[in-house]
Amino acid sequence: MSTSKHTPVPWYFRKQGGPHDQATIIEEQTGRTVAVSYSSNDAPLLAAAPTMLATLQAVLESMGDYYDAMDAAGDEGGGLHRLVESTIYQATHL
């Protein structure tokens, strides 16, 4: 599964200060603004989103067919496999 249609990573955030609790999410290589968060508390989560997606994709790949087989045998591992798949799908499909 590829994330090539997404803005390149890594991202970081910068608090804007002033009367508004605002932060800008920035793409590190170009300095381009990716998003603006109106809660600086949410900015770390937004900035980490691409890394979290890549981590989930790596987890799913490492789970492989093992969890499918375990689920067929009645283990909950397959449920975790489907949850990770579903989360990746939500992050990669508009």
MDAnalysis code that builds the backbone (N, CA, C; Angstrom):
import MDAnalysis as mda
import numpy as np

u = mda.Universe.empty(282, n_residues=94, atom_resindex=np.repeat(np.arange(94), 3), trajectory=True)
u.add_TopologyAttr("name", ["N", "CA", "C"] * 94)
u.add_TopologyAttr("resid", np.arange(1, 95))
u.add_TopologyAttr("resname", ["MET", "SER", "THR", "SER", "LYS", "HIS", "THR", "PRO", "VAL", "PRO", "TRP", "TYR", "PHE", "ARG", "LYS", "GLN", "GLY", "GLY", "PRO", "HIS", "ASP", "GLN", "ALA", "THR", "ILE", "ILE", "GLU", "GLU", "GLN", "THR", "GLY", "ARG", "THR", "VAL", "ALA", "VAL", "SER", "TYR", "SER", "SER", "ASN", "ASP", "ALA", "PRO", "LEU", "LEU", "ALA", "ALA", "ALA", "PRO", "THR", "MET", "LEU", "ALA", "THR", "LEU", "GLN", "ALA", "VAL", "LEU", "GLU", "SER", "MET", "GLY", "ASP", "TYR", "TYR", "ASP", "ALA", "MET", "ASP", "ALA", "ALA", "GLY", "ASP", "GLU", "GLY", "GLY", "GLY", "LEU", "HIS", "ARG", "LEU", "VAL", "GLU", "SER", "THR", "ILE", "TYR", "GLN", "ALA", "THR", "HIS", "LEU"])
u.atoms.positions = np.array([
    [0.845, -1.173, 0.000],
    [0.000, 0.000, 0.000],
    [0.887, 1.232, 0.000],
    [0.644, 2.163, -0.854],
    [1.509, 3.323, -0.998],
    [0.825, 4.579, -0.478],
    [1.619, 5.474, 0.064],
    [1.095, 6.774, 0.498],
    [1.617, 7.877, -0.412],
    [2.015, 7.527, -1.627],
    [2.654, 8.492, -2.519],
    [1.762, 9.677, -2.867],
    [0.450, 9.536, -2.748],
    [-0.416, 10.665, -3.077],
    [-0.484, 11.685, -1.944],
    [0.123, 11.347, -0.812],
    [0.095, 12.242, 0.339],
    [1.303, 13.172, 0.319],
    [1.206, 14.246, 1.078],
    [2.317, 15.187, 1.210],
    [3.510, 14.462, 1.825],
    [4.714, 14.691, 1.292],
    [5.897, 13.996, 1.816],
    [6.092, 14.224, 3.316],
    [6.739, 13.280, 3.949],
    [7.008, 13.376, 5.378],
    [8.491, 13.595, 5.584],
    [8.962, 14.010, 6.713],
    [8.218, 14.208, 7.953],
    [7.552, 15.573, 8.030],
    [6.609, 15.659, 8.951],
    [5.927, 16.913, 9.253],
    [6.313, 17.332, 10.659],
    [6.227, 18.618, 10.922],
    [6.397, 19.120, 12.281],
    [5.380, 20.232, 12.486],
    [5.248, 20.688, 13.711],
    [4.291, 21.770, 13.977],
    [4.986, 22.930, 14.670],
    [4.391, 24.089, 14.482],
    [4.883, 25.312, 15.110],
    [3.685, 26.047, 15.701],
    [3.748, 26.317, 17.007],
    [2.686, 27.098, 17.640],
    [2.767, 28.527, 17.139],
    [1.604, 29.142, 16.924],
    [1.565, 30.487, 16.375],
    [1.591, 31.566, 17.443],
    [1.194, 31.218, 18.642],
    [1.183, 32.225, 19.700],
    [0.032, 33.202, 19.511],
    [0.055, 34.274, 20.240],
    [-0.993, 35.273, 20.140],
    [-2.252, 34.841, 20.877],
    [-3.362, 35.525, 20.623],
    [-4.584, 35.267, 21.369],
    [-5.274, 33.948, 20.970],
    [-4.895, 33.390, 19.834],
    [-5.533, 32.164, 19.367],
    [-4.619, 30.971, 19.627],
    [-5.208, 29.884, 20.054],
    [-4.444, 28.657, 20.312],
    [-4.307, 27.904, 18.999],
    [-3.442, 28.369, 18.151],
    [-3.330, 27.885, 16.781],
    [-1.918, 27.355, 16.529],
    [-1.817, 26.338, 15.653],
    [-0.511, 25.808, 15.273],
    [-0.537, 25.484, 13.784],
    [0.608, 25.568, 13.155],
    [0.740, 25.255, 11.744],
    [1.497, 23.934, 11.618],
    [0.979, 23.031, 10.779],
    [1.635, 21.760, 10.489],
    [2.431, 21.985, 9.208],
    [3.719, 21.687, 9.231],
    [4.614, 22.049, 8.142],
    [5.341, 20.808, 7.617],
    [5.466, 20.737, 6.301],
    [6.222, 19.657, 5.654],
    [7.694, 20.046, 5.731],
    [8.496, 19.179, 6.305],
    [9.871, 19.529, 6.657],
    [10.758, 19.878, 5.463],
    [10.672, 19.142, 4.368],
    [11.601, 19.353, 3.251],
    [11.423, 20.711, 2.574],
    [10.183, 21.133, 2.389],
    [9.943, 22.371, 1.649],
    [9.510, 23.533, 2.526],
    [9.093, 23.248, 3.752],
    [8.576, 24.291, 4.619],
    [7.136, 24.664, 4.286],
    [6.499, 23.887, 3.400],
    [5.123, 24.151, 2.971],
    [4.137, 23.841, 4.101],
    [3.159, 24.703, 4.286],
    [2.114, 24.469, 5.274],
    [1.200, 23.354, 4.778],
    [1.013, 22.341, 5.609],
    [0.155, 21.210, 5.282],
    [-1.238, 21.422, 5.861],
    [-1.291, 21.981, 7.074],
    [-2.567, 22.184, 7.752],
    [-2.398, 23.251, 8.820],
    [-3.525, 23.754, 9.270],
    [-3.549, 24.669, 10.404],
    [-4.492, 24.061, 11.427],
    [-4.001, 23.933, 12.643],
    [-4.816, 23.403, 13.725],
    [-5.241, 24.566, 14.613],
    [-6.506, 24.601, 14.947],
    [-6.994, 25.674, 15.800],
    [-6.937, 25.287, 17.271],
    [-6.257, 24.185, 17.546],
    [-5.932, 23.782, 18.909],
    [-4.507, 23.261, 18.885],
    [-3.606, 23.990, 19.503],
    [-2.208, 23.553, 19.482],
    [-2.028, 22.226, 20.208],
    [-3.007, 21.831, 21.024],
    [-2.958, 20.518, 21.670],
    [-3.105, 19.390, 20.653],
    [-3.816, 19.642, 19.553],
    [-4.008, 18.629, 18.516],
    [-2.854, 18.575, 17.523],
    [-2.034, 19.597, 17.482],
    [-0.982, 19.704, 16.474],
    [0.011, 18.533, 16.490],
    [0.462, 18.046, 17.660],
    [1.392, 16.914, 17.627],
    [0.773, 15.674, 16.971],
    [-0.493, 15.423, 17.233],
    [-1.173, 14.277, 16.621],
    [-1.263, 14.441, 15.108],
    [-1.620, 15.623, 14.654],
    [-1.698, 15.871, 13.215],
    [-0.331, 15.730, 12.555],
    [0.695, 16.267, 13.187],
    [2.034, 16.197, 12.617],
    [2.544, 14.759, 12.567],
    [2.104, 13.926, 13.491],
    [2.552, 12.532, 13.546],
    [1.734, 11.605, 12.651],
    [0.637, 12.092, 12.085],
    [-0.271, 11.242, 11.309],
    [0.421, 10.433, 10.205],
    [1.276, 11.016, 9.373],
    [1.911, 10.211, 8.324],
    [2.804, 9.102, 8.887],
    [3.483, 9.395, 9.985],
    [4.336, 8.395, 10.609],
    [3.486, 7.277, 11.204],
    [2.358, 7.639, 11.811],
    [1.470, 6.615, 12.360],
    [0.914, 5.727, 11.253],
    [0.566, 6.316, 10.120],
    [0.074, 5.526, 8.992],
    [1.147, 4.554, 8.516],
    [2.368, 5.027, 8.368],
    [3.456, 4.153, 7.923],
    [3.698, 3.025, 8.928],
    [3.569, 3.335, 10.208],
    [3.737, 2.318, 11.244],
    [2.649, 1.261, 11.142],
    [1.409, 1.693, 10.973],
    [0.313, 0.737, 10.821],
    [0.496, -0.137, 9.583],
    [0.968, 0.456, 8.509],
    [1.209, -0.321, 7.297],
    [2.289, -1.375, 7.538],
    [3.335, -1.025, 8.274],
    [4.395, -1.983, 8.590],
    [3.876, -3.089, 9.505],
    [3.035, -2.724, 10.479],
    [2.438, -3.715, 11.373],
    [1.578, -4.685, 10.576],
    [0.749, -4.150, 9.690],
    [-0.125, -5.002, 8.890],
    [0.695, -5.962, 8.035],
    [1.744, -5.459, 7.429],
    [2.583, -6.315, 6.595],
    [3.232, -7.423, 7.424],
    [3.680, -7.090, 8.626],
    [4.331, -8.099, 9.458],
    [3.342, -9.126, 9.997],
    [2.064, -8.740, 10.128],
    [1.045, -9.679, 10.599],
    [0.796, -10.769, 9.562],
    [0.805, -10.333, 8.305],
    [0.642, -11.276, 7.204],
    [-0.548, -12.204, 7.357],
    [-0.406, -13.377, 6.812],
    [-1.472, -14.369, 6.819],
    [-1.629, -15.044, 8.174],
    [-0.660, -14.858, 9.062],
    [-0.716, -15.513, 10.369],
    [-2.016, -15.187, 11.098],
    [-2.367, -13.897, 11.144],
    [-3.559, -13.510, 11.878],
    [-4.841, -13.927, 11.163],
    [-4.814, -14.011, 9.856],
    [-5.970, -14.531, 9.135],
    [-6.224, -15.974, 9.538],
    [-5.161, -16.762, 9.620],
    [-5.287, -18.167, 10.020],
    [-5.733, -18.276, 11.470],
    [-5.191, -17.434, 12.343],
    [-5.590, -17.463, 13.757],
    [-7.052, -17.096, 13.909],
    [-7.521, -16.129, 13.127],
    [-8.921, -15.729, 13.195],
    [-9.817, -16.880, 12.758],
    [-9.418, -17.586, 11.729],
    [-10.190, -18.736, 11.263],
    [-10.289, -19.795, 12.349],
    [-9.296, -19.849, 13.228],
    [-9.289, -20.812, 14.319],
    [-9.999, -20.262, 15.561],
    [-10.528, -19.052, 15.486],
    [-11.282, -18.475, 16.593],
    [-10.490, -17.541, 17.479],
    [-9.276, -17.186, 17.104],
    [-8.457, -16.271, 17.887],
    [-8.836, -14.832, 17.535],
    [-8.569, -13.890, 18.444],
    [-8.903, -12.490, 18.195],
    [-7.871, -11.767, 17.349],
    [-6.778, -12.416, 17.011],
    [-5.733, -11.776, 16.220],
    [-6.235, -11.278, 14.883],
    [-7.111, -12.050, 14.243],
    [-7.676, -11.630, 12.963],
    [-8.488, -10.363, 13.098],
    [-9.150, -10.188, 14.233],
    [-9.907, -8.957, 14.484],
    [-8.986, -7.752, 14.539],
    [-7.835, -7.931, 15.163],
    [-6.840, -6.861, 15.203],
    [-6.334, -6.568, 13.801],
    [-6.113, -7.596, 13.035],
    [-5.667, -7.459, 11.643],
    [-6.677, -6.624, 10.858],
    [-7.958, -6.933, 11.004],
    [-9.010, -6.185, 10.296],
    [-9.093, -4.744, 10.779],
    [-8.890, -4.515, 12.075],
    [-8.914, -3.155, 12.616],
    [-7.792, -2.315, 12.020],
    [-6.594, -2.880, 11.939],
    [-5.468, -2.163, 11.345],
    [-5.748, -1.895, 9.870],
    [-6.259, -2.902, 9.154],
    [-6.619, -2.715, 7.740],
    [-7.637, -1.596, 7.570],
    [-8.655, -1.591, 8.419],
    [-9.713, -0.580, 8.340],
    [-9.165, 0.823, 8.604],
    [-8.279, 0.945, 9.562],
    [-7.690, 2.243, 9.900],
    [-6.844, 2.759, 8.744],
    [-6.065, 1.873, 8.139],
    [-5.255, 2.265, 6.975],
    [-6.160, 2.670, 5.831],
    [-7.235, 1.935, 5.610],
    [-8.169, 2.274, 4.534],
    [-8.748, 3.681, 4.748],
    [-9.169, 3.976, 5.976],
    [-9.731, 5.298, 6.269],
    [-8.723, 6.413, 6.015],
    [-7.457, 6.137, 6.275],
    [-6.422, 7.158, 6.110],
    [-5.999, 7.342, 4.662],
    [-6.264, 6.340, 3.811],
    [-5.741, 6.402, 2.434],
    [-6.820, 6.533, 1.372],
    [-8.079, 6.524, 1.747],
    [-9.159, 6.663, 0.759],
    [-10.044, 7.840, 1.125],
    [-10.296, 8.673, 0.160],
    [-11.139, 9.859, 0.409],
    [-12.590, 9.495, 0.369],
])
